[in-house]
Amino acid sequence: MKLSAKARYAVRILLDLAIHDEHGPVRTADISERTGVSVRFIEQILKPLKKANLVQSTRGASGGYVLSEKPGDISLARIIRIIEGNLCLTQCCENPKTCHRSDNCRSHRAWIRVTQVMEAELEGITIGDLQGDAIMNSSHGCAC
């Protein structure tokens, strides 16, 4: 399974907002400069995050975006669900009726199990966790 760039960038953008929260609303141009994501793509990503009430926007010269919730309350699973729709590895995990074999399929149970484990792990990691992570202060962090 591979996360889309949009999902990865959503995490990156929310983390940037959390890190720069004390300065008030953050402009998309500033987020772009720090994250390497284009302003246009940031705006596309912020729309569903705003609709899901994870961020709020303020208009005007001192406007920008802020988190609507505490970073510790925003799990990676929640972000991915907002952007991707679900965390299921296969279509049959989401809806067994999409596969006529799911009732007798031995691998079906494995995909469900792996999906549940992955979902639990992603629920257990928050933007607050990433914000306080020592890896963020090193040059060895993920560039994704």
C-alpha positions in Angstrom: 0.0 0.0 0.0 1.2 3.4 -0.8 -0.2 6.7 0.6 -0.9 9.4 -2.0 1.1 12.5 -2.0 -2.0 14.4 -1.0 -2.3 12.3 2.3 1.4 12.7 3.1 1.3 16.4 2.4 -1.8 16.8 4.5 0.2 15.4 7.5 3.1 17.7 6.6 0.8 20.8 6.4 -1.0 20.1 9.7 2.4 19.5 11.4 3.6 22.8 10.0 0.5 24.5 11.4 1.1 22.9 14.8 4.7 23.9 14.9 4.0 27.5 14.0 0.8 27.9 16.0 2.1 30.4 18.5 2.5 33.0 15.7 -1.2 33.1 14.8 -2.7 32.3 11.4 -0.2 30.8 9.0 -0.2 31.9 5.4 -0.2 29.3 2.6 2.9 30.9 1.1 4.8 30.4 4.4 3.6 26.7 4.6 4.7 26.2 1.0 8.2 27.7 1.7 8.7 25.4 4.7 7.1 22.2 3.3 8.1 22.3 -0.3 4.4 21.9 -1.4 3.0 24.3 -3.9 0.5 26.9 -2.7 -2.0 25.6 -5.2 -1.8 22.0 -3.9 -1.8 23.3 -0.3 -5.1 25.1 -1.0 -6.6 21.8 -2.5 -5.5 19.9 0.6 -6.8 22.4 3.1 -10.3 22.4 1.6 -11.3 18.9 2.9 -9.4 19.6 6.2 -11.4 22.7 6.7 -14.6 20.9 5.8 -13.7 18.3 8.5 -13.1 21.1 11.0 -9.4 20.3 11.5 -8.4 23.8 10.4 -9.9 27.3 10.4 -9.1 30.1 8.1 -9.0 33.9 8.6 -9.1 36.3 5.8 -7.2 39.6 5.5 -3.7 40.9 5.7 -2.9 38.9 8.8 -5.0 36.0 7.8 -4.1 32.4 7.2 -4.8 29.0 8.7 -4.8 27.6 12.2 -5.6 24.2 13.7 -9.1 23.9 15.1 -8.1 21.1 17.5 -5.1 20.3 19.7 -2.3 18.6 17.8 -2.6 15.6 20.2 -6.2 15.1 19.2 -5.5 14.8 15.4 -4.5 11.2 14.5 -2.8 10.2 11.3 -5.7 7.7 10.7 -8.2 10.6 10.8 -6.2 12.7 8.4 -5.8 9.8 5.9 -9.6 9.0 6.2 -10.4 12.6 5.4 -8.1 12.7 2.4 -8.2 9.1 1.1 -11.7 8.0 2.3 -10.6 4.9 4.2 -7.7 2.9 5.4 -8.7 -0.5 3.8 -6.0 -2.4 2.0 -8.5 -4.0 -0.4 -11.9 -3.3 -1.7 -13.2 -6.5 -0.1 -12.1 -5.3 3.4 -14.3 -2.2 3.0 -17.2 -4.0 1.4 -17.1 -7.9 1.2 -19.8 -7.8 -1.4 -17.4 -6.4 -4.0 -15.8 -9.9 -4.2 -17.7 -13.0 -4.7 -14.9 -15.0 -3.0 -14.8 -13.1 0.3 -16.9 -15.7 2.2 -14.5 -18.5 1.4 -11.3 -16.6 0.8 -8.5 -17.4 3.1 -6.6 -14.2 2.3 -9.6 -12.0 2.9 -9.2 -12.5 6.7 -5.5 -11.7 6.4 -6.3 -8.4 4.6 -8.8 -7.5 7.3 -6.4 -8.3 10.1 -3.5 -6.2 8.5 -5.9 -3.3 7.9 -7.0 -3.4 11.5 -3.4 -3.4 12.8 -2.4 -0.6 10.5 -5.5 1.4 11.4 -4.7 1.0 15.2 -1.2 2.1 14.7 -2.2 5.2 12.7 -4.9 6.0 15.4 -2.1 5.9 17.9 0.1 8.5 16.2 -1.0 12.2 16.4 0.3 15.4 15.0 1.3 16.2 18.6 3.5 13.1 18.6 5.2 14.2 15.4 5.5 17.8 16.7 7.4 16.6 19.7 9.5 14.0 17.9 13.2 14.4 18.1 13.5 13.2 14.5 11.9 16.5 13.4 15.0 18.3 14.7 17.5 16.0 12.9 18.7 15.9 9.3 17.6 12.2 9.2 13.9 12.8 8.9 11.7 11.5 6.1 11.7 13.8 3.0 8.4 12.3 1.8 
